[in-house]
Amino acid sequence: MLLIHEVHKVAGAQEEAFDDAYREELLPTLGKTADARLLWYLRLAHGSGAAYTVVTITGCKDAAAWASLADRMRHGDLQDWSSRVDGMRHDCQAKIVTPVSWSPRQEIDLTTVPTTGEEHELSLFMEDTAWPFRGGLQAYLEKAGTLYDTTLAQSREGGHSIIELEAAYQPVFGTHKVTEVILWQRIVSQKALLYLLANDLPASATQPGTWMHDALAVRDKWESRILRSASWSPLF
């Protein structure tokens, strides 16, 4: 499973047209074959970053499916669509990612992903992107796969979870920065998230033995995005 992760800086006046291009055109077009699907279509939550930022994640069954989709975008039936969409945005940053070994979600059955753009409830995600120290990718992955997972489990058992880890991804070799990991997390308590945003972390959350403290041995650069699924996003 390969995932194409794209961050689009959409032109403000083109926001609705950009949405329609994905919902009305790309979504059903990819649904005609079995090897690729639009998975998530999300917007950066208002007040949390640059306006008109859209994140899309497209799933490809394997490398051959990605190559086929890339060819369609450059030379095939999606060439005109790709060109029109590019004219609706200021910039697009893309990378191909794949699940790390301990990611809770390893595969997505593409045949079960909706392709009709039906309306549904909205969901919030926290996308944490970390940049381990140079040469320290494996050390980060080992610590995140143990201590971070334990930290989330303790929060869940204590009844004060903010997020649940759905997946952890890293860029495919040769397609992006080598030392980068994405933690893809569903926000399960908006009330707890609001408290986190409005208050400092308690001292107990940054003591030795906690993720916030011990992770500093393997990275000190990371950022979070709060993303809201579109009402028609296939996965949410």
C-alpha positions in Angstrom: 0.0 0.0 0.0 1.3 3.4 -1.1 -0.3 6.7 0.0 0.1 9.9 -1.9 0.0 12.7 0.7 -0.6 16.2 -0.8 -0.9 19.6 0.9 -2.6 22.1 -1.4 -2.5 25.8 -1.0 -5.7 26.6 -2.8 -6.6 30.0 -4.3 -9.3 31.5 -2.1 -11.7 32.2 -4.9 -11.2 28.7 -6.3 -12.0 26.8 -3.0 -15.4 25.5 -4.1 -14.2 24.7 -7.6 -11.3 22.8 -6.2 -13.6 20.8 -3.9 -15.9 20.0 -6.9 -13.0 18.9 -9.0 -12.1 16.2 -6.4 -15.7 15.2 -5.5 -17.4 15.3 -8.8 -14.5 14.3 -11.1 -11.6 12.5 -9.5 -13.5 10.5 -6.9 -15.8 8.7 -9.4 -13.0 8.4 -12.0 -10.7 6.6 -9.7 -13.7 4.4 -8.7 -13.7 2.9 -12.2 -10.6 0.8 -11.5 -9.6 -1.2 -8.5 -6.0 -0.1 -7.9 -6.4 3.5 -6.7 -8.8 5.5 -4.5 -9.1 9.0 -3.1 -9.1 8.2 0.7 -9.2 11.4 2.7 -10.1 15.0 1.7 -9.5 17.3 4.7 -9.3 21.0 5.4 -7.0 22.7 7.8 -9.3 23.8 10.7 -10.1 27.5 10.8 -7.8 29.5 13.0 -5.1 26.9 13.1 -2.9 27.9 10.1 -2.8 29.2 6.6 -6.3 29.7 5.1 -7.5 27.5 2.1 -5.1 24.7 3.0 -6.4 21.3 1.8 -4.8 17.9 2.6 -5.6 14.9 0.3 -4.5 11.3 0.7 -4.8 9.0 -2.3 -4.2 5.3 -1.9 -2.6 3.1 -4.5 -2.6 -0.7 -4.2 1.2 -1.0 -5.0 4.0 0.6 -7.0 2.5 -0.5 -10.3 -0.8 1.2 -9.4 1.1 4.4 -8.5 3.0 4.3 -11.8 -0.3 3.9 -13.7 -1.9 6.8 -11.8 1.1 9.0 -12.4 1.0 8.2 -16.1 -2.8 9.0 -16.3 -2.1 12.4 -14.6 0.7 13.3 -17.0 -0.4 11.7 -20.3 -3.7 10.0 -20.0 -7.4 10.6 -19.1 -6.6 12.7 -16.0 -4.2 15.1 -17.8 -6.7 17.8 -18.4 -8.1 17.4 -14.9 -4.6 17.7 -13.3 -3.9 20.8 -15.3 -7.1 22.5 -14.3 -6.7 21.7 -10.6 -3.1 23.0 -10.7 -4.5 26.3 -11.9 -6.8 26.5 -8.8 -3.9 26.6 -6.3 -0.8 28.5 -5.5 1.3 25.5 -4.5 1.2 21.7 -3.8 3.7 19.7 -1.8 3.4 15.9 -2.2 5.1 12.8 -0.9 4.6 9.1 -1.1 4.3 7.4 2.3 3.9 3.9 3.5 3.0 2.4 7.0 5.8 1.8 9.5 6.0 -1.7 10.9 4.0 -0.9 14.1 1.3 1.2 12.5 -2.2 0.1 13.6 -3.4 0.5 10.1 -1.3 -1.5 7.6 -3.7 -2.0 4.7 -6.8 -0.4 3.3 -9.2 -2.5 1.2 -9.6 -0.1 -1.7 -12.6 -2.0 -3.0 -14.6 -0.9 0.1 -13.7 2.8 -0.1 -16.8 4.9 -1.2 -16.6 6.6 -4.6 -20.0 8.5 -4.6 -19.2 11.5 -2.4 -22.1 10.9 0.0 -22.5 13.2 3.0 -21.6 12.2 6.5 -20.6 13.6 9.9 -17.3 15.5 10.2 -14.2 14.2 12.0 -11.1 15.9 13.3 -7.6 14.6 13.0 -4.3 15.6 14.5 -1.5 15.0 12.0 1.9 15.1 13.8 4.9 15.3 11.5 8.2 14.6 13.2 11.7 15.1 11.9 14.1 12.8 13.9 17.7 13.8 14.3 19.9 13.0 11.3 20.8 9.4 11.3 18.3 8.7 14.0 15.2 7.5 12.1 15.4 4.0 13.5 15.9 5.2 17.1 12.8 7.4 16.7 10.7 4.6 15.3 11.7 2.3 18.1 10.9 4.8 20.8 7.6 5.9 19.1 6.5 2.3 18.7 6.9 1.6 22.4 6.8 4.7 24.6 4.4 6.7 22.5 2.0 3.8 22.1 2.2 3.2 25.9 1.5 6.8 26.6 -1.7 6.7 24.5 -2.7 3.4 26.1 -2.4 4.9 29.6 -4.5 7.9 28.6 -7.1 5.6 27.2 -7.2 3.5 30.3 -7.4 6.6 32.4 -10.4 7.9 30.5 -8.8 11.1 29.4 -7.8 10.4 25.8 -7.5 13.2 23.3 -6.4 11.2 20.3 -6.2 7.7 19.1 -3.4 6.6 16.7 -4.8 5.2 13.5 -1.6 5.0 11.5 2.0 6.0 11.4 3.7 6.6 8.0 7.1 7.3 6.7 8.1 8.6 3.2 9.1 6.0 0.6 12.8 5.9 0.0 13.8 8.3 -2.8 10.5 10.3 -2.7 11.0 12.8 0.2 13.1 13.5 3.3 14.5 10.3 4.7 14.1 11.3 8.4 10.4 12.0 8.7 7.5 10.2 10.4 3.8 11.1 10.3 1.5 10.2 13.1 -2.1 10.0 11.8 -4.4 10.4 14.8 -8.1 10.8 15.3 -9.3 13.3 17.8 -11.7 11.5 20.1 -12.5 14.3 22.6 -13.0 17.8 21.3 -13.5 19.0 24.9 -10.1 17.6 25.9 -8.5 19.1 22.8 -9.9 22.5 23.7 -8.4 22.2 27.2 -5.0 21.2 25.7 -5.1 24.3 23.4 -6.0 26.7 26.3 -3.7 25.4 28.9 0.0 24.5 29.5 0.9 20.8 29.8 0.9 19.7 33.5 4.4 19.0 34.9 3.6 15.3 35.1 3.3 15.1 31.3 6.9 16.3 30.7 8.7 14.3 33.4 11.4 11.7 32.6 9.7 8.5 31.4 7.0 10.4 29.4 6.9 10.8 25.7 7.1 14.5 25.8 10.4 14.3 27.7 12.1 11.1 26.4 11.3 11.8 22.8 13.7 14.8 22.9 16.5 12.2 22.8 15.4 11.3 19.2 13.9 14.5 17.9 13.2 18.1 18.8 11.4 19.2 15.6 7.8 18.4 15.0 4.5 20.1 14.1 0.8 19.4 14.4 -2.0 20.1 12.0 -5.6 20.0 13.1 -7.5 18.7 10.0 -11.3 18.5 9.5 -12.7 15.9 7.1 -14.9 17.2 4.3 -18.5 16.1 4.6 -18.1 13.9 1.6 -14.5 12.6 2.3 -14.5 8.8 1.5 -12.8 8.1 4.8 -13.5 10.2 7.9 
